Amino acid sequence: MNRRTKIAALGAALLFTAGAAGSAVASGEEGHRPGKAREAAALTGTAKLYRPAGDDITFSFDAHLAAEDNVEPLKATGTFSFSHFKDGRGGWAKAKVDCLVTGGKVAVVTGVVTETDTEPFRGKRVGITVHDIGKRDRLGYSWMTPETFEVPPCVGSAPFEKVQHGTGDFTVLPWRFEYPES
């Protein structure tokens, strides 16, 4: 290849690379469309918990904090649900989100149970913590005996449970709290 051809090829490669980089920058942060505000925080997905005794335990989340509510996690919206069945016994519940806080790949969501077949949960606030680590997600919840707990908004427990292999698809969108300037 002669010198002119090499220079032309190098120039074309540089122009192509610069164009691709410019397109990536123009597409916005983290793949979001330009002009559309990134939501402040989110927790989505479904997974089953790992239990060697065969319990069927599922958690699902669709919780969001809008961009305009960035400094007000109590304005989070959405729902989450959970169920626990074994040998034909168990129950389920669905909660309306009342707080969502995320940090890195960890989310804490609380909500008040609005629908359930397990009466001690009805009207109670529950808190759940999720650690989004790919297919090995972890989860913790605020109840052991629902008759005796009172959970404040935005409070969960350490993510002590493991999800069943292959079911972890929780996604945590990290909160970017903006500190006021003095």
Residue pairs with C-beta under 8 A, 6 or more apart in sequence:
1 9
26 34
27 33
27 34
28 34
28 36
29 38
30 38
32 38
37 67
37 68
38 67
38 173
39 64
39 65
39 66
39 67
39 173
40 65
40 66
40 67
40 69
40 70
40 175
40 176
41 64
41 65
41 73
41 76
41 100
41 101
41 102
41 107
41 173
41 174
41 175
42 63
42 64
42 65
42 100
42 102
42 171
42 172
42 173
43 61
43 63
43 80
43 100
43 102
43 107
43 109
43 130
43 170
43 171
43 172
43 173
44 61
44 62
44 63
44 170
44 171
45 60
45 61
45 168
45 169
45 170
45 171
46 58
46 59
46 60
46 61
46 167
46 169
46 170
47 58
47 59
47 137
47 139
47 163
47 164
47 167
47 168
47 169
47 170
48 56
48 57
48 58
48 163
48 164
48 167
49 55
49 57
49 58
49 59
49 139
49 161
49 162
49 163
49 164
50 161
50 162
50 163
50 164
50 165
51 57
53 86
54 86
55 84
55 85
55 86
55 90
56 83
56 84
56 85
56 86
56 90
57 82
57 83
57 84
57 85
58 81
58 82
58 83
59 80
59 81
59 82
59 128
59 139
60 80
60 81
60 82
61 78
61 80
61 109
61 128
61 130
61 170
62 78
62 79
62 80
63 76
63 77
63 78
63 79
63 80
63 97
63 100
63 107
63 109
63 111
64 76
64 77
64 78
64 97
64 100
65 73
65 75
65 76
65 77
65 100
65 175
66 75
66 77
69 75
69 76
70 175
70 176
70 177
70 178
71 177
71 178
73 99
73 100
73 101
73 154
73 175
74 98
74 99
74 153
74 154
76 97
76 98
76 99
76 100
76 109
77 97
78 97
78 100
79 94
79 95
79 96
79 97
79 111
80 94
80 95
80 97
80 109
80 111
80 128
81 92
81 93
81 94
81 95
82 92
82 93
82 128
82 141
83 90
83 91
83 92
83 93
84 90
84 91
84 92
85 91
91 116
91 117
91 118
91 121
92 116
92 117
92 118
93 113
93 115
93 116
93 117
93 118
93 121
93 126
94 113
94 114
94 115
94 116
95 111
95 112
95 113
95 114
95 126
96 111
96 112
96 114
97 109
97 110
97 111
98 110
98 111
98 112
98 125
98 153
99 108
99 109
99 110
99 111
99 153
99 154
100 107
100 108
100 109
101 107
101 108
101 154
101 175
102 108
102 172
102 173
102 174
102 175
103 174
103 175
104 172
104 174
105 131
105 132
105 133
105 172
105 174
106 129
106 130
106 131
106 132
106 159
106 172
107 129
107 130
107 132
107 170
107 172
108 127
108 128
108 129
108 154
108 155
108 156
109 127
109 128
109 130
109 156
110 125
110 126
110 127
110 128
110 142
110 151
110 152
110 153
110 154
110 155
110 156
111 125
111 126
112 123
112 124
112 125
112 126
113 121
113 122
113 123
113 124
113 125
113 126
116 122
118 146
120 146
120 147
121 143
121 146
124 146
124 149
124 151
125 150
125 151
125 152
125 153
126 141
126 142
126 143
126 151
127 141
127 142
127 151
127 154
127 155
127 156
127 157
128 139
128 140
128 141
128 142
128 156
129 139
129 140
129 141
129 156
129 157
129 158
129 159
130 137
130 138
130 139
130 159
130 170
130 172
131 137
131 138
131 139
131 159
132 170
132 171
132 172
133 168
134 168
135 163
135 165
135 166
135 167
135 168
135 169
136 162
136 163
136 168
137 163
137 168
137 169
137 170
138 159
138 160
138 161
138 162
138 163
139 159
139 161
139 163
139 170
140 156
140 157
140 158
140 159
140 160
140 161
141 156
141 157
141 161
142 149
142 151
142 155
142 156
142 157
143 149
143 151
163 170
